[in-house]
Structures are given as C-alpha cells and as structure tokens.
Amino acid sequence: MPASYAYLGPEGTFTEVALRTLPESATRQLIPMVSVPAALDAVRAGEAEAAFVPIENSVEGGITTTVDELAVGEPLMIYREVLLSITFALLARPGTKLSEIKTVTAHPAAQPQVRNWMKSNLPDVIWESAASNADGARLVQEGRYDAAFAGEFAAARYGLEALETGIHDAENAQTRFVLVGKPARPAAPTGADKTSVVIWQRDDHPGALLELLQEFAGRGVNLMLLQSRPTGEGIGNYCFAIDAEGHIADRRLGEALMGLKRVCAQVRYLGSYPRAEVDPKDVSAPRAGTSDGEFAAASDWLARCQDGRF
C-alpha cells in the first residue's frame, strides 16, 4: 500500500489541485479530510505520512486555523510550500439563472476574495460558510444552497455548471499551501529558504515585541510574515507566528533563534524549507556583516581574544 498524504477535502478543492503539483503526489495515496485539524491529526496519529493544507493567502494573510493547529499539540514540521494562483467560479445546478440565486456558500477565506463581485452582482444574496470550497459545491449539488464559489474544475466533479468564471476582487491572488509531517532533520539549505516559528513572550512589558524583533534585525534576518494569535489565556495574551528568510543552518538565523530561546517563554520551530518559485540565483547576498563567513570570523576573533592572541 502506498504512503498517504492527507489534505483538506473533499475532492475538487484548490488544496487538491496544489497538492497534485508535487511530483511525489503521483506515488502517494491522497486522502481527503473534512478539515485542516483532521488532516494534521491524521499525521499525528500515524494515519498519514504528511498533510497538505493552506496556510496563507495574499488577500487576507494567514489561515488562522492552520497556524493555530501548528502552534499547539504534538509538534509537526513544514517540509515544502506551494503557491497557487486563485480565481473563483460561481457554480450552480444546471439550469439555474443568476437572478434565481438567493444563497451562496464557500470556505470563509474565499469571501474576502469575492466580496466586491458579490456586492455588484448578488447584493441581496445570503452567504454561509462551508468547510471548504469543494464542500460548498457538494452542498449545492445536494440542494442545500443555490450556488457556491469554488474552482471551475469542481463543476464536473459535482455535476454543476459555472454561471460565471474568473471571479476575483484582487489581481494575482495566491494561496500558499504547506506539506507538513512529523519532525525530522531539515533538508539541506538551498540558498532560497524560509524558516517558520511560533514564539511566546515571557511577560508583557513596554518594548517586548521590539526586543523579540531585534533578535532578527540585529543579525540581518528579513521577516516575511509576522502575525499575532491569541493564546486562549485571556485578553491581551498573544503568541507570534513568524516566517523568516533563511535556513536554521545559516549562522545569522540560527543565532537569532538562540536569542529568542533565551528571552521567550517558548519557541516552537516549524521547519526550514525551500521557498516556492524562488531561484537561489535570484536571492540577494546577505547584508555586510551577516554572512556565515563573517559570523565565523567574528567567533574566531573572540576566541583569540579570550586566549590572549590579539
């Protein structure tokens, strides 16, 4: 029996389309799950080798369900990321007219990407959220809603037709997906990598977040994402999910993480992995004073000073 990848289902989601862009997906059993937590729990329970889930979109930012699930529970690690351009189609049962639509459904992350289109074309329609865009299409097939926003490719799977295609409020909208598995040694650096962590402050005080960010800034590490998430321990208690350029094997990033470990209540490492669609040749060289060689030279200098060899 082939190894399996769990993903946010049912069949016909953008997640499945993005997953199938991975060459190894052809040799895996692909298992649709009802939710992101279910997909990640399948990995934790040993029922799947990895889970493939959305984590960020260019319109609304982080997919909070995924971020929150990775921040708690048995640790998991990100191994790959995939970017997928997103446009929606309005799917309905055959014979339905646009003027007949009174209810629509889709995943909550879809709403900000079609809100203005709805305001212009379906101003009085009632929106209700679905577990995924494809699940919304399934619910339309069952007659529970009049139409769903989903990928046009889902129409044939659920016996629907596309009343409108190419729907998007923001040009070049993309969603980022990640392949998540059990923790292991990260792959070797490629020169175009990203590292993800979640950090918890030790205490709340003026400048606390600035102190944490200075661990990166002082070492020339660029941040690609920073979002706060409630810890569930009361109003004002937050942790921070961070994506940083670089690999944990890079001296500047490794030292930044050590600095965070010293001053934070908790640091959860989520993995170092290749950045999607970025050629290492196109990545700028580290700022002066932040390359691995310069960190090594500074360390050697300190050792000589400590030995009296100025």
C-alpha positions as CSV (number, residue, x, y, z in Angstrom):
1,M,0.0,0.0,0.0
2,P,1.5,3.4,-1.0
3,A,2.3,6.0,1.6
4,S,-0.5,8.6,2.0
5,Y,-0.9,12.3,2.1
6,A,-4.0,13.8,3.9
7,Y,-5.4,17.1,2.5
8,L,-8.2,19.5,3.0
9,G,-11.1,17.9,1.1
10,P,-13.4,16.8,-0.3
11,E,-12.1,16.1,-3.9
12,G,-12.1,19.2,-6.0
13,T,-10.6,21.7,-3.6
14,F,-7.8,24.2,-4.5
15,T,-5.8,22.3,-1.9
16,E,-6.0,19.1,-4.0
17,V,-5.0,21.0,-7.2
18,A,-2.0,22.5,-5.4
19,L,-1.1,19.1,-3.9
20,R,-1.1,17.4,-7.4
21,T,1.6,19.9,-8.5
22,L,4.1,18.0,-6.2
23,P,5.8,15.2,-8.3
24,E,5.6,12.8,-5.4
25,S,1.9,13.1,-5.2
26,A,1.6,10.6,-8.1
27,T,3.1,7.9,-5.8
28,R,1.0,8.7,-2.7
29,Q,-2.5,7.8,-1.7
30,L,-4.3,11.1,-1.4
31,I,-6.9,11.1,1.4
32,P,-9.4,14.0,1.6
33,M,-10.2,15.1,5.1
34,V,-13.1,17.2,6.4
35,S,-10.9,19.9,7.9
36,V,-7.4,21.2,8.4
37,P,-7.3,19.9,12.0
38,A,-8.4,16.5,10.8
39,A,-5.6,16.4,8.2
40,L,-3.0,17.4,10.7
41,D,-4.3,14.9,13.3
42,A,-4.0,12.1,10.7
43,V,-0.3,12.8,10.7
44,R,0.0,13.0,14.5
45,A,-1.9,9.6,14.7
46,G,0.4,8.0,12.2
47,E,-2.5,7.5,9.7
48,A,-0.8,9.6,7.0
49,E,2.8,10.3,6.1
50,A,2.1,14.0,5.7
51,A,-0.7,16.6,5.5
52,F,-1.1,19.2,2.8
53,V,-3.0,22.3,4.0
54,P,-3.5,26.0,3.2
55,I,-1.6,28.4,5.5
56,E,-1.7,31.9,3.9
57,N,-3.4,33.9,1.2
58,S,-2.4,37.1,-0.4
59,V,-5.7,38.8,0.3
60,E,-6.4,38.0,4.0
61,G,-3.0,36.8,5.3
62,G,-2.6,33.8,7.5
63,I,-5.1,30.9,7.5
64,T,-5.7,31.1,11.3
65,T,-6.9,27.6,11.7
66,T,-3.7,26.1,10.2
67,V,-1.5,28.5,12.2
68,D,-3.3,27.7,15.5
69,E,-3.2,24.0,14.9
70,L,0.6,24.0,14.2
71,A,1.2,26.2,17.3
72,V,-0.3,23.6,19.8
73,G,-0.5,19.9,20.2
74,E,2.2,17.3,19.2
75,P,4.8,19.2,17.2
76,L,4.8,19.0,13.4
77,M,7.2,20.3,10.8
78,I,6.8,22.0,7.4
79,Y,8.8,20.4,4.6
80,R,7.5,22.1,1.4
81,E,5.4,25.0,0.3
82,V,3.4,25.6,-2.9
83,L,1.9,28.8,-4.3
84,L,-1.3,28.6,-6.3
85,S,-3.0,31.4,-8.2
86,I,-6.6,31.6,-7.2
87,T,-9.7,32.6,-9.2
88,F,-13.2,31.5,-8.5
89,A,-16.2,30.3,-10.5
90,L,-19.8,30.6,-9.4
91,L,-21.1,27.1,-9.6
92,A,-24.8,26.1,-9.6
93,R,-27.1,23.2,-10.5
94,P,-27.8,23.0,-14.3
95,G,-30.5,25.4,-15.4
96,T,-30.1,27.9,-12.6
97,K,-30.1,31.5,-13.5
98,L,-28.1,34.2,-11.8
99,S,-31.3,36.0,-10.8
100,E,-32.6,32.9,-9.0
101,I,-29.7,32.7,-6.6
102,K,-30.6,33.5,-3.0
103,T,-27.9,31.7,-1.0
104,V,-24.2,31.1,-1.7
105,T,-21.5,29.2,0.2
106,A,-17.7,28.7,0.2
107,H,-14.8,28.5,2.6
108,P,-14.5,31.6,4.8
109,A,-11.2,32.5,3.2
110,A,-13.0,32.9,-0.2
111,Q,-15.3,35.6,1.0
112,P,-12.8,38.5,1.1
113,Q,-11.7,37.5,-2.4
114,V,-15.2,37.7,-4.0
115,R,-16.9,40.3,-1.7
116,N,-16.9,43.2,-4.2
117,W,-18.0,41.0,-7.0
118,M,-21.0,39.8,-4.9
119,K,-21.8,43.4,-4.0
120,S,-22.1,44.3,-7.7
121,N,-23.7,41.1,-8.9
122,L,-25.5,39.4,-6.0
123,P,-26.1,42.3,-3.5
124,D,-29.0,40.6,-1.6
125,V,-27.7,37.0,-1.5
126,I,-27.1,35.3,1.9
127,W,-23.6,34.0,2.4
128,E,-22.9,30.9,4.6
129,S,-19.5,29.3,5.2
130,A,-18.6,25.8,4.2
131,A,-15.7,23.6,5.4
132,S,-14.0,24.0,2.0
133,N,-14.9,25.4,-1.4
134,A,-15.4,21.9,-2.8
135,D,-17.6,21.0,0.1
136,G,-19.7,24.1,-0.7
137,A,-20.0,22.7,-4.3
138,R,-21.1,19.4,-2.8
139,L,-23.8,21.2,-0.7
140,V,-25.1,22.9,-3.8
141,Q,-25.3,19.5,-5.5
142,E,-27.4,18.3,-2.6
143,G,-29.7,21.3,-2.9
144,R,-28.8,23.0,0.4
145,Y,-27.6,26.2,-1.3
146,D,-28.2,27.8,-4.6
147,A,-24.6,28.4,-5.6
148,A,-21.0,28.1,-4.4
149,F,-17.8,29.9,-5.1
150,A,-15.2,27.2,-6.0
151,G,-12.6,26.4,-8.6
152,E,-14.1,25.9,-12.1
153,F,-12.6,22.4,-12.1
154,A,-15.0,21.4,-9.3
155,A,-18.1,21.8,-11.6
156,A,-17.7,18.5,-13.4
157,R,-16.9,16.6,-10.1
158,Y,-20.2,17.7,-8.5
159,G,-22.5,17.8,-11.6
160,L,-22.7,21.6,-11.6
161,E,-22.2,24.3,-14.2
162,A,-20.3,27.6,-14.0
163,L,-22.5,30.6,-14.2
164,E,-19.5,33.0,-14.0
165,T,-15.8,32.3,-14.1
166,G,-12.6,34.3,-13.4
167,I,-14.1,35.9,-10.3
168,H,-11.6,37.7,-8.1
169,D,-11.5,41.1,-6.4
170,A,-7.7,41.2,-6.2
171,E,-5.5,40.7,-9.2
172,N,-2.8,37.9,-8.9
173,A,-4.4,36.5,-5.7
174,Q,-2.4,33.5,-4.5
175,T,-2.8,30.9,-1.7
176,R,0.2,29.3,0.0
177,F,0.0,25.7,0.9
178,V,2.4,23.6,3.1
179,L,3.3,20.0,3.3
180,V,3.5,19.0,7.0
181,G,4.9,15.9,8.6
182,K,6.5,14.6,11.8
183,P,9.6,16.4,13.0
184,A,12.9,15.3,11.4
185,R,16.2,16.8,10.3
186,P,15.5,19.6,7.9
187,A,16.7,19.3,4.3
188,A,20.0,20.9,3.4
189,P,19.9,24.7,2.7
190,T,19.1,25.6,-0.9
191,G,20.1,29.3,-0.7
192,A,16.4,30.3,-1.1
193,D,14.8,29.1,2.1
194,K,12.2,30.1,4.7
195,T,12.0,29.2,8.4
196,S,8.8,29.3,10.4
197,V,8.5,29.6,14.1
198,V,5.9,30.4,16.8
199,I,7.1,32.4,19.8
200,W,5.5,33.2,23.2
201,Q,6.6,36.3,25.2
202,R,7.9,35.6,28.7
203,D,6.0,38.7,30.0
204,D,4.2,41.7,28.6
205,H,6.1,45.0,29.0
206,P,6.8,48.1,27.0
207,G,9.0,47.2,24.0
208,A,8.6,43.5,24.5
209,L,7.8,42.8,20.8
210,L,10.6,45.2,19.7
211,E,13.1,43.2,21.8
212,L,12.0,40.0,20.0
213,L,12.2,41.5,16.6
214,Q,15.7,42.9,17.3
215,E,16.9,39.3,17.6
216,F,16.3,39.2,13.8
217,A,17.1,42.7,12.8
218,G,20.5,42.8,14.6
219,R,21.6,39.8,12.6
220,G,20.3,40.9,9.2
221,V,17.4,38.4,9.0
222,N,14.4,39.6,6.9
223,L,10.9,38.7,8.1
224,M,8.4,37.6,5.5
225,L,5.4,37.2,7.8
226,L,4.5,38.3,11.4
227,Q,1.1,37.7,12.8
228,S,-0.2,37.6,16.4
229,R,-2.6,34.9,17.6
230,P,-4.4,34.7,20.9
231,T,-3.2,32.1,23.3
232,G,-6.6,31.4,24.8
233,E,-5.3,32.5,28.2
234,G,-7.2,35.8,28.3
235,I,-7.5,39.2,26.5
236,G,-4.1,40.6,25.6
237,N,-2.2,37.3,25.7
238,Y,-0.7,36.6,22.3
239,C,1.9,34.4,20.6
240,F,3.5,35.4,17.3
241,A,3.8,33.3,14.1
242,I,6.9,34.3,12.1
243,D,8.3,33.4,8.7
244,A,11.9,34.5,8.2
245,E,14.2,34.4,5.2
246,G,16.9,31.8,5.6
247,H,17.6,28.3,6.9
248,I,18.2,27.2,10.5
249,A,21.7,26.1,9.4
250,D,22.5,29.8,8.4
251,R,24.6,31.3,11.2
252,R,22.6,34.6,11.3
253,L,19.3,32.8,11.6
254,G,20.5,30.1,14.0
255,E,21.8,32.8,16.3
256,A,18.6,34.7,16.1
257,L,16.7,31.6,17.1
258,M,19.1,31.0,20.0
259,G,18.5,34.6,21.1
260,L,14.7,34.1,21.1
261,K,15.1,30.9,23.0
262,R,16.9,32.8,25.8
263,V,14.3,35.5,26.2
264,C,11.0,33.8,25.2
265,A,8.7,31.7,27.3
266,Q,8.5,29.2,24.4
267,V,9.8,28.9,20.9
268,R,8.2,26.3,18.5
269,Y,10.3,25.6,15.5
270,L,8.1,24.7,12.5
271,G,10.7,23.9,9.9
272,S,13.2,25.3,7.3
273,Y,12.2,24.6,3.7
274,P,12.7,25.9,0.1
275,R,10.8,29.0,-0.8
276,A,8.3,28.3,-3.6
277,E,9.0,29.6,-7.0
278,V,12.3,31.3,-6.0
279,D,15.5,30.5,-7.7
280,P,18.5,30.6,-5.4
281,K,20.4,32.6,-8.1
282,D,17.8,35.4,-7.6
283,V,18.3,35.7,-3.9
284,S,20.3,38.8,-2.8
285,A,23.5,38.2,-0.9
286,P,23.4,38.7,2.9
287,R,24.0,42.2,4.1
288,A,27.5,43.1,5.0
289,G,28.5,41.6,8.3
290,T,25.8,38.9,8.3
291,S,27.2,36.1,6.1
292,D,28.2,32.7,7.6
293,G,31.8,33.5,6.9
294,E,31.7,36.8,8.8
295,F,29.9,35.2,11.8
296,A,32.7,32.5,11.8
297,A,35.4,35.1,11.6
298,A,33.9,37.1,14.5
299,S,33.7,33.9,16.5
300,D,37.4,33.1,15.8
301,W,38.4,36.7,16.7
302,L,36.6,36.3,20.1
303,A,38.3,33.0,20.8
304,R,41.7,34.6,20.1
305,C,41.0,37.5,22.4
306,Q,39.9,35.1,25.1
307,D,43.2,33.2,24.6
308,G,45.3,36.4,24.7
309,R,46.1,36.1,21.0
310,F,45.1,39.6,19.8
